[in-house]
Amino acid sequence: MADPLSRRDLEFLLYEWLDVESLTSRPRFADHSRETFDAVLDLSADIAIGRFAPFNRLGDAHEPFVGDDGTVVLPDEITAGIHEYLKAGLVAGSFDDALGGMQLPTVVGRASSAWFQAANAAMSSYAFLTVGNANLLAEYGTPEQIDTWVRPMVEGRYFGTMCLSEPQAGSSLADITTKATPADDGTYRITGTKMWISAGDHELGENIVHLVLAKAPGGGPGVKGISLFIVPKFLPDGTRNDVALVGLNHKMGNRATTNCLLNFGDGTFADGAPGAPGAVGYLVGEEHKGLSYMFHMMNEARIGVGFLATSLGYAGYLASLEYAKVRTQGRPVDQKDPDAKPIPIIEHADVKRMLLAQKSYVEGALALGLYCSKLVDLQQTGDETESARAGLLLDVLTPISKSWPSQWCLEANNLAIQVLGGYGYTREFPVEQYYRDNRLNPIHEGAHGIHGLDLLGRKVTMAGGAGLALLAETIGDTITRAGRVPELSEYAAALRDSIDTLVATTATVWSAGDVAVSLANATAYLEATGHLVIAWMWLEQLLAVGGKSGDFYDGKRAAAAYFYRYELPKTAVQFTLLAALDRTTLNTDPAWL
């Protein structure tokens, strides 16, 4: 079986392109070197390949269930593999030394996590959510909250979740009904129901720290009334809090990650909540600012979902590539000898097309994810100007870094199945599971439509269009450098045309004078801009390749050529539609559907 990720590609992106070694000149990362980065990647690959990948199919076939005693049951191999990950201390990767962390750059931590996401997406999600939870509390929690909840998560003893959605509200957080009632002891009593809670209940650790959005009194309507609370499964004294698992959702893929319906304060564990009825909750920060705090975790999770989609696409690409090299079928179209031996299918032009498409999607998406991760490091450690610039560019790129891989790395999984033909459609080969596991990623942490509205409605217009201007300027710098290289002039010119069209189209869209018209085709805007950004990532990679020779570098050149000649031209149709201020969807009566 092929490795689920390419170490050679990671090394190229980290060291030959992004120059992550240069981060060690910054005080935060001064104790690190390429040797420590490589050691983390070595350890991650070893555990991912040895303790995660072998049980990917097991977790899919034997999904978690609720036992007779009301606890969640996972296959022993899944539990053992996760504990191996925790024992290695990798949860602590990017956290401060003062919290027991390694203080790794975020970009290296993301590369480490990608091994686990590619090897076993479902197993990786438990730690992924825990890290995001702990990062939020490390930023906004009190010293006591950090000592009580964050340190045990960094140590790998506690797990964490995010509890946003409700059965009736879904992505519309303004409509949540979970309530927080102040108690005399300074805590709150939380009552309500949360749905779609990944890793919401299990027995993997000593405790589960739920971060719950709820409405406290006096906050006003909609999202203005939302506050954020720590609601643990077990209180600090070991008493069971009134958080009850109602049931597990049965998913198409990603099955080994529990997905839960939770009730808070329904009386199931009423003895654990003295005073007013409800689950005990501890306010994070100030009342009625909960959604702004939660965006810290949500934005981190969105980039993480992009990585998850990329990793699954990458695993499928490598599996189909390995298959195509050894599977023999058919003969060259110009072969006249009927007795000629069948050839490996990788030699057929259309199979090469499908493999090139996958390669261009997954390697482009991985580049984008790592680029955004380095922006986090620059934002965290740079001076005021560098930090502000990195933060603004990251804001613009976040909806793209989540949604583009979720759409196109899923398409890579679709093509992987096609490369294997009938075998790809069976459970005897892994590519069908990769597709099912990846199908969630265009939905959770914001569906495409939501991120299209975010990108067009907020991110490119914020600060008087400063976000779009910075994106255009940054891409323009790449184009200028590439324009000096004769072999890249074709690509530089094509990308220049695309970025000019993006800027002009954005202005046209917002000239409509009607926000409904401007945003009607926001998803098309997201897709076109995403394709443009991935073309930029490919031009950046080609600049890093330079004149280097060898199959690896030639593969980069071939994938870039594919993307510029097959994919980037697709944006012209979308930009034309956008510039026309098309009203097809707005004018469609629901009765016609």
Secondary structure, 3 states (H helix, E strand, C coil): CCCCCCHHHHHHHHHHHCCHHHHHHCHHHCCCCHHHHHHHHHHHHHHHHHHHHHHHHHHHHCCCEECCCCCEECCHHHHHHHHHHHHCCHHHCCCCHHHCCCCCCHHHHHHHHHHHHHHCHHHHHHHHHHHHHHHHHHHHCCHHHHHHHHHHHHCCCEEEEEECCCCCCCCCHHHCCCEEEECCCCCEEEEEEEEEEECCCCCCCCEEEEEEEEECCCCCCHHHHEEEEEEECECCCCCECCEEEEEECCCCCCCCCCEEEEEECCCCCHHHCCCCCCEEEEECCCCCCHHHHHHHHHHHHHHHHHHHHHHHHHHHHHHHHHHHHHCECCCCCCCCCCCCCCCEHHHCHHHHHHHHHHHHHHHHHHHHHHHHHHHHHHHHHCCHHHHHHHHHHHHHHHHHHHHHHHHHHHHHHHHHHHHHHHHHHCCCCCHHHHHHHHCCCCCCCCCHHHHHHHHHHHHCCHHHHHHHHHHHHHHHHHHHHHHCCHHHHHHHHHHHHHHHHHHHHHHHHCCCCCHHHHHCCHHHHHHHHHHHHHHHHHHHHHHHHCCCCCHHHHHHHHHHHHHHHHHCCHHHHHHHHHHCCCCHHHHCCHHHC
